[in-house]
Amino acid sequence: MASIKLTVWLDGAPVQSRELAPGQYVVGSSLECDLVLDHPQVSPRAILLEVSPFGVACRDLAPGQAPALSGPPLAVGPFALTWGDPPPGQDLPPETTQHPTSPTGASSTEGHTRVIPAAPAAEDPEVVARLVVRGGSQDGQTFPLRPGRFCLGRSPENQIHLTHPSVSRQHAEIEVDAEGILVRDLGSTAGLLLDGRRVNQARLEPGGSLRLGEVELHLEGSRREPSPINPSPGPSEALATPAFPPLKPVVSRKRLFLYGGAGLALLLLALALIFGGSDGGDSGQLDRTVQERQRGEEASQRQRLVVINLAKARQALEAGSHDQAINHLRQALAADPEQAEAKALLAQAQSAKEQADALASRQRQEAAQRQAQIDQLLSQAQAALAQARTGPAEDLARQALDLDPDQALARHLVFQARALAEQTLRQQETEAATRQLRETEAAKLVANAEAALKADRLAPAREGLVQALALDPSRELPVTPRANELLALVETRALKQAENLVQQGGAQMKKGNLLEAQAAFLRALGLKPDLAAAQEGLAKARLGLQRQAQRLIQEGDVLEGLGKRSQACAKWSQALPLLTTDDPLRQEVKEKHSVCSR
């Protein structure tokens, strides 16, 4: 089983028809489904169809959407699905009940899955050839060709639906007529390749290869052999001519009529020359007889040509091939300029051609306008997405999808807008949680700083307030104004205390208590690191302490030289606390003092 034809019914009338190759197909109202049934009663993913050599397996994917398991037609919401072509004259899907069995012998209703055997495909006498897909997701799918016109493209409205993204929505057109199979490009993006060469319009022969984008099609089979044609058909017989007569037998019959008539005329002329001469009256009578027979044969030949061309013109009109119909009618009028039916059909064909051309032109204009509108919507959606306006971006992309459900960029923009909206929402939630944590921690630090300030512990109070303000760089937390207020109070008190400590340090220096002065200046700088008076007093105190240390070191050195090591060690021990940790003399004193422990 190469493929199965699926027909979708709504309100007793067919609305869709698809050729399904072996594989799996999801049916539902979502745009991502393989078969879209746009109706609110149909779930986004309603059922799964699996086409195999055993038939069609059906499984429900959503509660309440399981089709009746009694047999085709399958009910999916208000739609009904059937397999194969409906019988001629039937408007409603068949109501007969079938009881298929699973290929494994399991119950047909187990797991809401059943297998529907495919009806054997009867040979369609109208099929003159078949297009077979080679490669890709549609590999092996077959499209029968009958007399008429067929559009090929990515849009589901095409008779030959090719799903690959490299194929244009309306890529090419195939016309099957009495002269063969004609393929023409419809202005596609990827172009049309016939047996490896690019063409705009060409004849497709059996065994030929046709390439649309990345999809390759092969033509299999050939036209049917013609049935014998009565060389003298009447008007009713001309109407009964097969719907797809081959061209070559007709041309051969025309030549047979012409050559036969010419041969008969030459034979009569030769007889006239052989038997003429002695009796002028008989010779003239023979000439007139030959001429009359020639005229009769020519009239009969013209009549045959008229009948044949009228029949082919009617066939072309029924198939919608207006140019071919006009050509045949002009040949009929060339044989008989007064043929009334040919004149009437010619006027009808020309009028139909004008209407068809006008309709095609209008459709092209509408398609161009629709494409321009789609391009504008997509451009606006991309601009909105770049500005992180996800709502407008999704709305614009969905408007483009309404105009063209197969627009891949619009579908991508919808998904991208949704993803960005979800990401933005998660980011906002994270920022809100972080802000709550910062607000809680800042409030705790401000409360501790306020308690330290009451205890006159200015340094811890200042440190806590600075940390609280660091948690709110944008100054948006409710506790920030209180933190600024307390920090200003801390700085005022710190400055006052630092100035008092500077005065105490100066008084100690005057008394010669350099260590006490150094301690006072250090405390002042702890409160106000940038207080110049404290920095200056600390430098003077350290300079005085360094001089005292140098004097004590020298005295220790002298005592060491006199052999009074214990007294020297006492001097060095007195000098050591007077030096700062980064003073080079401190390391020297440590080395000298190390001998005192020996």
N, C-alpha and C positions, 0 to 999 in steps of 0.2 A: 504494500500500500504506500504509494508515494505521498499522497496528500489527501485531505478530506475537505470538502467544501462545507463551511459553517454559515448558516443563515440566521440572522437575528430578526425577530418579529415583534411588532408593537401595535396593539389595537387591530390585529388581524392583517397587518400589511408588513412586508419585508422592509427593513430599514438599513440593514448592513449585510454584506456577503464577503466572506474571507476564505482563502485557500490555506489550510493549516497543514504544515509539514510535520513529520514526527517530532515530538518535543513537548514541553510543558508551557501552558499559557494561563496567566492569571487574569480573571474576569472580575471587574468591579467598577466603581465610579471614580476611583483615583486616577489622576493623569499618568501615574507610573505603571498602570496595568497594561498588559498586552492587548486586551480588548476592553475598551472604555464604554460603559453603559451609564450615561449621564442622567441620573434620576435620583431624587432624594430617598427613594425606598430601597436603593441598592447600596450595600455597604462598600466602603473604599476597596476592600479585598474580599469579594464574595465567595467565589469558587475557584478551584484549580482544575483545568482540563489537561489531561496527558494523552496525547495522540501516539498510538503505537500500532504495530501490525495486527494486534488483537482487537483494536477498536479504540474507543475513547473512554478513559477512566475519569470519573468526576468525583471531586471531594470538596466539601464545604469548608470555607476558611473563616466564616463569621457566624455567630449564633443567629438563628432566624433566617439565614440565607441559604440553607441547604435545599437543593432542588428535590422535587418529588422523585422517588427512586423507582417509580413504576415504569419509566421509559420515556423516550422523547415524545413531545418537546419538553425541554428542561425549563422550569419556571425560575427566573432570577428577578425578583421584584415584579414589575409589570411586563418584563420582556420574556420571550420564549425563544429557545435555541433549538434548531433542527440541523440534521446533516444531509448533504446532497442537495440537488436541485429539486424544488417542489414540482409535482406533476403539472402538466399544462392545464391552465384554466383554474388552478387552485389558488385562492387568495388567503386562506387561513392555514396555519400550521397543522399537520396531521394530528389526529387525536387518538390514533391506535396505540395500544399499550404493548410494549415489548418487555420481556423478562430476560435481560442479558445475564450472563454468568461471568464470574471472574476467571481469568486465565489460570489461576492457581486452584480453582475449585472452591474458594471461600464464598461465604454468603455475600450477596450483592449489596446488602445494607450494612455490613459490618464496618464500623469506623466511619460511617457516613460516606463510603466510597463505593462506586460501582463502575462497571465497564460496559460501555455501549458498543456492540459490534458495528463496525462501519459497513454500510450497504455496499455490495460490489458495484464498482463504477462501470456503468454501461458505456460502450463506445459511442461517443457522440458523432453522428454523421456529419455535423457541421464543422468539426475540428479539422483544420487543414495542416496544422503543425503545432509544436509545443516549444515553449521557452523554458529551459532548465537552468536553475541557479547553481553555479559552481563555486564553493567556498563560502566562508562566513557563517553567520548564524542561520541563514536560510538555505544552506547547502542541500541540494536535492529537491527543493521545492519546484513544482512544475506549474506553468501557466498555459492553459490551452489557448490557441489562437483560432478565432472564427472570422468570417468575413465582417469587416467593419473597422472601426478605429479604437485603439487602446492607448491610454496614457500610462506612462511609467514614471514613478517618482516616490518620494518619501511620504507624501501626504496619503492618509487612509482613503481619500476620495478617489485615488487612481485605481483603475481596473487591475493594474499590475503593481502591487504595493511592495516596495523595497525599503527595508527599515534601516539600512546602513546610513550613518550621518554624512558620508561623502556624496550621497545621492541628493540632488536638488528636489524641492517639493514637487515640481512638475518638470521632470528632467527631459523626457523625450516622448515621442508619439510613434506608434506602429499602425500602419494602415494596410489591411488585408483586402485585396480586390482581385479582379479578374486577371490582372497583369502580374500578380505576385505579392510579395511582402515588402512594403516601403517603410523605412525608418527615418525619422527626422529629429534633429535636436531642437528643443524648445527654449534655447537661450540659457542652458544650464551653466553652472559655474565650472564644473570639472570637465565639461565637454563630452563628446560621444566618440568612441573608438570602435571601428569595424575591422575585425581581423588585424588589430594593431595599428591602424591608421586612422587619424582624426577625420571625421566627416560631419557635414551638416545635414545631408540627405543622401541616402543610398538604398539600393536594393539588398535585402538580406536573403541569402540562399541557404538551403538546408546544409547543416554542418558548419555554418558560419558562427563566428564568435563576436559578441557584442559586449562592450565594457562601458559601464556608467559609474564614474568615480572608482571605488574599490570593488565594485560588484561586477562579476562576469556572468554573462548569459550565453547559452548555446542553443541554437535552433535545431530541433530534432524533428524528423518526419518530413513529408513533402505533401504537396497537394494531391488530391484524389485524381485518378484517371477519369477522363470525361466519358460520359455515357454517349452512345450514338445519337446524333442530332438529325432529325428529319430535314432533308434539304429543302423542303417546301412547307414550312410551318405556317399555319394560319394564325390569325390574331390571338385566338384562345390558346393555341399551343405555345405561342411566344410568351404569353403571360406565365405559362407553367414551366418555363426554363429554370433549371436549378439555380439556387441562390448564389452559387459561387462557380460559374462555368469557367474552365480554363480558356486562356486567350488563344493558344496555338492552334487547337482544332478549328476554332472559328475562322482564323486567318487562312488555314488550309482549305476550308470549305469555300471561302470567297475566291481563292485562287482557282479551285476546281471549277466553280461556276464560270469564272472569266475565261480560263483556258478552254473549257468545254464549248462555250459559246463561240470563241474565236475559231476553234478547230472545225466546228460545224459550218461556220460561215465560209472558211477556206475550202471545205469539201464541196459545198454547193457551188462556190465560184469555179472550182476546178471542173465540176460536171458541166457547168454552163459553157466553159471554154472548149471542152471536149466535144460536146454534142451540138454546139452552135455553129453557125456559118452558112449553111445551105439555105435555111429558111429564116429570113430576117424576122418574120412575125413570131415564130416559135422561140427564137433567141431572145427577143424582147420580153416575151411572156416569162421565160425562164429567169431572166434578170430580175424582173419584178417579183417573181416568187421568192428568189433568193433574198432580195432586199426586204420583202415583207417578213420572211422568216428571221432575218437578222434583226429587224426592228422588234419583232415579237420576243426574240430571245433576249435582246438588250432590255426590253421593258420588264420581262420576267426577272432578269438579273437585278435590275434596279429595285423591283418590288421585294425580292429576297433580301437585298441589302437594307432596305427600309425596315423590314420586319425584324431582322437580326439586330440592327442598331436601336430600334425602338425597345426591344426586349432588354438589351444591355443597359439602355438608358433608364428603364424602370428599375432594374436591379440596383444601379448606381444611386438612383434617388432614394430607394428604400434604405440603402446603406449610408446615406448622407454624403456620398461622393459627388458633389455637385459639378466639379470640374470635369470628371469623367462623363457624367450624364450630358453636359453641354457638348462635349466633344462628339459623343455618339449621335446626339440629335442633329448636330451640324452635318455629320456624314449622311444621316438619313435625308436631310433637306437637300444636300448636294445631289443625292440620287433622285429625289422627287421634291422640287422646290414648293409644290402645292400641297404637300402632305399636311393636312389640318392637325392631326394628332401630334405630329412632330413639332409643329409651330406652338401648339398649346403647351406641350411638355417643355419646350425650350424656354418659353416665357416663364413657366413655373420654376424650372431649374435656375434660371437667371435670378428670379425674384428670391428663391430660397437661398441662393449663393450670397446675394446682397444682404439678406437678413442674417445669414450665418457669419459673414464677414463683419457686419455691424455688431453682432453679439460678441464675436471673438475680440473685436477691438474694444468694446465696452468692458468685457471681462479683463482684458489686459490693463485698461486704465484703472479699473477698480482694484485689480491686484497691485498695480504700482502705487496707487493711493494708500491701500492697506499696508503695503510694505513700508512706505514713507512714514505712516503713522506709527507702525511698529518700531521703526528705527528711532523715531523721536521719543517714544515712550521708554525704550531701552536706554537711550542716552540720558534722559531725565532720571531714570532709576539708578544708573551708575553714578551720576552726580550726587543724588541723595544718599547713596550708600557711602560714597567717599566722605560725606559730611556726618556720617553715623546717624542719619535720619532713617532708621530701619523701617518704620511704619509706612511713610510715603514711598520708600523704595520698593517694598513688597507690593503695595497697591498698584504702582505703575507697572511692575513686572507682570502682575496678574492681568492687568488690562491688555498687555501685549499677548499673554497666553490666550485670552478670550478671542483675540483676532487670529491667532495662529497657535493651536494647541501643540504643534510640533516644534515650536521655537525653543531650541535647546538653551540659548543664552538667557531667555526670560526665566526658564525653569531654574537655571543655575543661580540667577539673581534672587529668586524667591528663597531658595535654600540658604544662600549666603546672608540675606537679610534676617532670616529667622535665627541663624547661628550667631550673627552679630548681636541681635536683640537679646538672646539668651546669655551671651558673654557679658554684655553691658549690665544686665540684671544681676548676674552673679558678682560682677565687680562692685556694683552699688551695694549689694548686701555685705560684701567683704569690707568695704569702706565704712559702712554703718557700724558693723561689729567692731572694727578697729577704733573708730571714733569713740564708741562707748567705753572700750577698754582704756583709751587715753584719758577720757574724761574722768573715769573712776580713779585712775592712778594719780592724775593731777590734783583731784580734790583731796586725796589722801596726803599727798606731799604738802599741799597748802595748809591742811589742818595740823600736821606735824610741825611745820615751820612756824605757824601761829603760836603753838604751845612752846616752842623753843624761844620765840621772841618774848613771850611773857616771862620765861625764866632767865631772860637776858643772855641767852646763848646765841649771840648774833651770827657767828660763823656757821653753825648747823642750820640756822634759820635761812641765812642767805643761800646756802647750798641747796636746800630743799626747794626754795622758791625758784631758783635758776633751773633746776630739773623740771619743775612743773611747767614753766614757760617754754622749755625746749620740747615738751610734748605737744605744744600747740603752736606750730610755726605760723599758721594762718590766723591766729588770734580769734578763733571762733568758739572756743569752749566757754561755758558759762562761768567757770571758776577763774578764768584768766584776769579779769579786772581786779578781783580780790588779791590775786598773786602780785600784780603790779603795785597795788596799794601797799601791801605788806613789804615788798622789796624796797620801795621808796622809804618806808619807815625804818627798815633795817639799815639802809645806807646812811640815813641821817644820824641814827644812833651810833653806828660804827664810826662815822667821821668824828663825832664828838668824843667818843671814847679813845679813838686813835690820837686825837690832839692832846687829850689829857695824858696819855701814855708818853707822848713825845716830850711833854713838859716834865714828867717824872724822870724820863731818861736824861734830859738835860741837867736836872738837879743832881742826879746820881753822878754824872760825869764831873760836875763841879766838885763833888765830894771825893772824887777819885775812885768811886765804885764802878769801875768800867764793866764788870760782868753784869751787875744789876742794870746799868744803863743799856747794855746790849740786849738784855732780856726784855726791857720795856720797849725798845725800838722794834724788836721782832714781833712782839704782841701787837704793836700799832700797825705794822705792815700786814699782819694777819687779818686785821680788820679793814685796812685800806691799803692795798698793795701799791697803789700809785701815789701815796702821800709823800711828797718831796721832803718835807721836814724829817719824817721818820727815816727815809733812805739816807739823808745826809747825816743824821745823828748816828745811825748804825755804822756808816763808814768811818766816822771819827772814833767811835768806841772800839771798833775792830782794829783800827790803826794803833790806838793806845795800847790795846791788849797785845798786839804783835810786838810792840817795842818792849813792853814788860817781859814778854816771853824771851825775846832776844837777850835781854839783860840777864835773865835768870839762866839761860843756856850758857852764856859766856862765863858767868860765875861758876856754874857747874863744871865747865871745861877747866877753869883754873884750879878748882878743888881737886878735880881728877888728876891734874898734873902734879899736884902736891901730894898725891897719894891718899887723899881723903875721899874715898869712893862713896861712902855712905852719905856724906854731906853733899857730894856732887849729885847723887841720885835724888836726894830731896829737892835740890834745885830744879832738876829736870822734871820731876813729878809736878812741881808747882807751875812750870811753864806749859806743860801739856794741855791743861784745860783752857788755857788762854788762846789757843790757836784753833782756827776753823778746820773742818775736815778736809777742805781743798787747799790748805796752806802747805807749801813744800816743806816748811820748817817742822811741821808736825811729824812727817815721816822721818826726818833727821833725828828729832828728839826720841821717837820710838826706838830707833836703832841704838842710840846711846843708852837709853833706859833699859834695853834688853840685857846689858851686862850686869845690871844691878841684881838680877835674880840668880846669878851664878855663884 
